[in-house]
Amino acid sequence: MKIGEVARSAGVSVDTVRFYERRGVLPSADRRPSGYRVFPASAADRIRSAKALQDLGFTLDEVVDALRAHDTGDATCASERWRLEAVVARLDERIAQLQRVRRNASGCLADCRAGCCRLVGEGVVKP
């Protein structure tokens, strides 16, 4: 498949296909004498798998590692569960951080509504 066909089939841009190839999500494509990349039909499925992992919260490096583990043929749910556990732990920490920021912003908003705007003291707004 040419790069444009892979991109259309996977629902991504040609630039995304090139990027994924550079980052190791896709193996390097063969080249025709004309220089055009030629990908196996499985490339679109691999891109969809990578996007699905990213949608779960995996970083691109984690996606590459997970796909490499799959490529060895040794990957099982039991052997790869730690990857998803790490993603969930990272998401939990991010949620906790966002909750702290939201509490602070809500408190600041309540103070502003009560006429005691903290933003004035911080020099952000004029009294």
C-alpha positions as a Markdown table, in Angstrom:
| # | Residue | x | y | z |
|---|---|---|---|---|
| 1 | Met | 0.0 | 0.0 | 0.0 |
| 2 | Lys | 1.2 | 3.5 | -0.7 |
| 3 | Ile | 1.4 | 6.0 | 2.1 |
| 4 | Gly | -1.8 | 7.8 | 1.1 |
| 5 | Glu | -3.8 | 4.5 | 1.0 |
| 6 | Val | -2.5 | 3.6 | 4.5 |
| 7 | Ala | -3.4 | 7.0 | 5.8 |
| 8 | Arg | -7.0 | 6.9 | 4.4 |
| 9 | Ser | -7.5 | 3.3 | 5.6 |
| 10 | Ala | -6.3 | 4.2 | 9.1 |
| 11 | Gly | -8.1 | 7.5 | 9.3 |
| 12 | Val | -5.0 | 9.6 | 9.8 |
| 13 | Ser | -3.0 | 12.0 | 7.8 |
| 14 | Val | 0.0 | 11.1 | 5.6 |
| 15 | Asp | 2.2 | 13.1 | 8.1 |
| 16 | Thr | 0.9 | 10.9 | 10.9 |
| 17 | Val | 2.0 | 7.8 | 9.0 |
| 18 | Arg | 5.4 | 9.3 | 8.4 |
| 19 | Phe | 5.7 | 10.3 | 12.1 |
| 20 | Tyr | 4.7 | 6.9 | 13.3 |
| 21 | Glu | 7.3 | 5.3 | 10.9 |
| 22 | Arg | 10.0 | 7.7 | 12.3 |
| 23 | Arg | 9.0 | 6.9 | 15.9 |
| 24 | Gly | 9.0 | 3.2 | 15.4 |
| 25 | Val | 5.2 | 2.6 | 15.7 |
| 26 | Leu | 5.5 | 1.3 | 12.1 |
| 27 | Pro | 8.4 | -0.7 | 10.8 |
| 28 | Ser | 10.4 | 1.2 | 8.1 |
| 29 | Ala | 8.5 | 0.9 | 4.8 |
| 30 | Asp | 10.1 | -0.7 | 1.8 |
| 31 | Arg | 10.8 | 1.8 | -1.0 |
| 32 | Arg | 10.1 | 1.4 | -4.7 |
| 33 | Pro | 12.8 | 2.5 | -7.2 |
| 34 | Ser | 10.9 | 5.7 | -7.5 |
| 35 | Gly | 11.4 | 6.4 | -3.8 |
| 36 | Tyr | 7.7 | 5.9 | -2.9 |
| 37 | Arg | 7.1 | 4.1 | 0.4 |
| 38 | Val | 5.3 | 0.7 | 0.2 |
| 39 | Phe | 3.6 | -0.5 | 3.4 |
| 40 | Pro | 2.1 | -3.9 | 4.1 |
| 41 | Ala | -1.7 | -3.9 | 4.4 |
| 42 | Ser | -1.3 | -4.5 | 8.1 |
| 43 | Ala | 0.1 | -1.0 | 8.6 |
| 44 | Ala | -3.3 | 0.5 | 8.8 |
| 45 | Asp | -4.4 | -2.0 | 11.5 |
| 46 | Arg | -1.2 | -1.2 | 13.4 |
| 47 | Ile | -1.9 | 2.5 | 13.3 |
| 48 | Arg | -5.5 | 1.9 | 14.5 |
| 49 | Ser | -4.0 | -0.2 | 17.4 |
| 50 | Ala | -1.6 | 2.6 | 18.2 |
| 51 | Lys | -4.3 | 5.2 | 18.2 |
| 52 | Ala | -6.5 | 3.0 | 20.4 |
| 53 | Leu | -3.7 | 2.7 | 23.0 |
| 54 | Gln | -3.1 | 6.5 | 22.9 |
| 55 | Asp | -6.9 | 7.0 | 23.5 |
| 56 | Leu | -6.5 | 4.8 | 26.6 |
| 57 | Gly | -3.8 | 7.2 | 27.9 |
| 58 | Phe | -0.6 | 5.5 | 26.7 |
| 59 | Thr | 2.2 | 7.8 | 25.7 |
| 60 | Leu | 3.7 | 7.3 | 22.3 |
| 61 | Asp | 6.8 | 5.7 | 23.8 |
| 62 | Glu | 4.6 | 3.3 | 25.8 |
| 63 | Val | 2.7 | 2.5 | 22.6 |
| 64 | Val | 5.9 | 1.6 | 20.8 |
| 65 | Asp | 7.0 | -0.6 | 23.7 |
| 66 | Ala | 3.7 | -2.3 | 23.9 |
| 67 | Leu | 3.6 | -3.0 | 20.2 |
| 68 | Arg | 7.2 | -4.3 | 20.3 |
| 69 | Ala | 6.2 | -6.7 | 23.1 |
| 70 | His | 3.3 | -7.8 | 21.0 |
| 71 | Asp | 5.6 | -8.3 | 18.0 |
| 72 | Thr | 7.7 | -10.8 | 20.0 |
| 73 | Gly | 4.6 | -13.0 | 20.4 |
| 74 | Asp | 5.1 | -13.3 | 24.1 |
| 75 | Ala | 2.6 | -10.6 | 25.1 |
| 76 | Thr | -0.4 | -11.8 | 27.2 |
| 77 | Cys | -2.9 | -9.9 | 29.3 |
| 78 | Ala | -1.0 | -11.1 | 32.4 |
| 79 | Ser | 2.4 | -10.0 | 31.1 |
| 80 | Glu | 1.2 | -6.6 | 29.9 |
| 81 | Arg | -1.3 | -5.6 | 32.6 |
| 82 | Trp | 1.4 | -3.5 | 34.3 |
| 83 | Arg | 1.4 | -1.1 | 31.3 |
| 84 | Leu | -2.3 | -0.3 | 31.8 |
| 85 | Glu | -1.9 | -0.2 | 35.6 |
| 86 | Ala | 0.8 | 2.5 | 35.1 |
| 87 | Val | -1.5 | 4.5 | 32.8 |
| 88 | Val | -4.3 | 4.3 | 35.4 |
| 89 | Ala | -2.0 | 5.4 | 38.1 |
| 90 | Arg | -0.8 | 8.4 | 36.0 |
| 91 | Leu | -4.4 | 9.3 | 35.2 |
| 92 | Asp | -5.3 | 9.1 | 38.9 |
| 93 | Glu | -2.5 | 11.5 | 39.8 |
| 94 | Arg | -3.5 | 13.9 | 37.0 |
| 95 | Ile | -7.1 | 13.8 | 38.2 |
| 96 | Ala | -6.0 | 14.5 | 41.8 |
| 97 | Gln | -3.9 | 17.4 | 40.5 |
| 98 | Leu | -6.8 | 18.9 | 38.6 |
| 99 | Gln | -9.1 | 18.5 | 41.6 |
| 100 | Arg | -6.6 | 20.5 | 43.7 |
| 101 | Val | -6.4 | 23.2 | 41.0 |
| 102 | Arg | -10.2 | 23.3 | 40.7 |
| 103 | Arg | -10.6 | 23.6 | 44.5 |
| 104 | Asn | -8.1 | 26.6 | 44.5 |
| 105 | Ala | -9.8 | 28.3 | 41.6 |
| 106 | Ser | -13.3 | 27.7 | 43.2 |
| 107 | Gly | -12.1 | 29.2 | 46.4 |
| 108 | Cys | -10.7 | 32.2 | 44.6 |
| 109 | Leu | -14.0 | 32.6 | 42.7 |
| 110 | Ala | -16.0 | 32.5 | 46.0 |
| 111 | Asp | -13.7 | 35.1 | 47.5 |
| 112 | Cys | -14.2 | 37.3 | 44.4 |
| 113 | Arg | -17.9 | 37.0 | 44.6 |
| 114 | Ala | -17.7 | 38.0 | 48.3 |
| 115 | Gly | -15.7 | 41.1 | 47.5 |
| 116 | Cys | -12.4 | 39.8 | 48.7 |
| 117 | Cys | -10.8 | 39.0 | 45.4 |
| 118 | Arg | -7.4 | 37.3 | 45.8 |
| 119 | Leu | -6.5 | 38.3 | 42.3 |
| 120 | Val | -6.2 | 41.9 | 43.5 |
| 121 | Gly | -3.6 | 40.9 | 46.1 |
| 122 | Glu | -1.7 | 39.0 | 43.5 |
| 123 | Gly | -1.5 | 42.1 | 41.2 |
| 124 | Val | -3.5 | 40.4 | 38.5 |
| 125 | Val | -6.5 | 42.7 | 38.5 |
| 126 | Lys | -7.0 | 46.3 | 39.8 |
| 127 | Pro | -9.1 | 46.8 | 42.9 |
